[in-house]
Amino acid sequence: MGNMAIAQELRVPYPDYHEEVFMDMDFEQNLFTPEVPAELQNTISDYMVKTANSIKIPNTSVDIMRESDVIAVTIPSDELFLPNDTLLDRNADKYLSKLIPLMKDPYMYKVLVSVHSDDTGSNEYLSTLTDLRQNSIYEWLLNQIDNGKLSEDLVIIPFAMGNSEYLMDNDTRENRRENRRVEFYFIPGPKLMEMARFNKLK
């Protein structure tokens, strides 16, 4: 069955699945919305683990979180931006473009993007830095929509986190590098859940 037939059978697009709804939520609320129904948990978890294992991007980490039903892809900021710069480096495309296949169908995943810094600088500076970097990544994604590589129906929710969610103590150069990162979260969307319900996930 082709994508068009599946879409018709699963009644997409989904009228209650709107970016505006998620924009009013904070990061934690977004991370847990939409919730996977209990009866679909095992099927979706298996699919997400398999999908995560297929993601191969140099110098990045791919993790499974929540109840093994969310994929988190972490790219070091140093691979996307020059030090203290807010415009994407010329090499950024080779990292970000690897994520496009996951975002092809706008109803399979809701995408969260969170941008983090280390603690070098004032809170105001770090907030501004991650906000501008978040804007650059969001603009890159919008350009993919304009170029026809992604659908305008894709739900993308960006967050500039400053240094509020550091992974490591900022006491060494390597730890600070670990804390400077961009995280992409792929959260099951309504079509993925409907496909799980109808046993159409491979």
Buried (B, 14 or more C-beta within 10 A) or exposed (E): EEEEEBBEEBEBEBEEBEEEEBEEEEBEEBBEEBEBEEEBBBBBBBBBBEBBEEBEBEEBBBEBBBBBBBBBBBBBBEBBBEEEBBBBBEEBEEBBEBBEEBBEBBBBBBBBBBBBBBBBBEEEBBBBBBBBBBBBBBEBBBEBBEEEEBBEBBBBBBBBBBBBBBEEEBEEEEBBBBBBBBBBBBBBBBBBBBBBBEEBBE
